[in-house]
Amino acid sequence: MAESKTILHYNVLSQPTRACRALLDIGKVPHELNHINFMTGDHKAPEFLKKHRLGALPVLEEGDFFLAESTAILRYIHAKNNLSEDLYPADLKKRANVDKWMSWCDYSFRSCILTSMMPRWLFLMAKVPHPPKEFFLENLKRQLLQINFLEEELGDNGDFVCGDKMTMADIKIYFELTSFTDY
């Protein structure tokens, strides 16, 4: 039976989507990209909601298989395509360390980035009023706390968060960091 093609449903505004696309490119995994336009509501269209009921990105599609959540997608891409063990080690303790950093990125770092970016996007797209300055100042403190934590850990670990080789955690963190300069 022929293998289903890999399609990544993405939007360049989505940092997790960019991480998934980067891993596909790094691993030289054949894939197609399907741009989902937030501005026109593509992510809420009935056809897309069949792929992911929450209408969020990224979504990986292979035939009748749909996978959401960037960390799950990264792990799936790695396992299915037998990518370099440097990216996601087989050693349980090393892998747990990569998982720790991906979780930190998803739940600690990304949340403080989104908290400051979402009001800006809503202001631009829906003309929702900006929150007060205090909101942004408080969130900036949270961001600086997370960035200082990252810098301290990098100082202890080597060139990358888990040592001397780039892992999937570094890819995720990189795209979150670039969100500071993208908008």
CORHU-V497315 format. One record per pair of residues at least 6 apart in sequence whose C-alpha atoms are under 6 Angstrom apart, sorted by the first residue. I is the first residue (numbers start at 1). GAP is how many residues later the second one is. Records with the same first field share a line. If there is no record, write none. Layout:
BEGIN
I: GAP  GAP
END
This chain:
BEGIN
4: 58  59
5: 57
6: 25  55  56
7: 24  25  26  53  54
8: 25  51  52
9: 25  26  49  50
10: 7  25  26  48
11: 24  25
15: 160  161
16: 54
17: 41
19: 152  153
20: 54
36: 6
43: 12
44: 11
49: 6
51: 15
59: 8  9
60: 6  7
87: 80  81
88: 79
89: 6
98: 71
101: 68
102: 67
112: 31
122: 6
123: 6
154: 7
157: 6
158: 6
160: 6
END
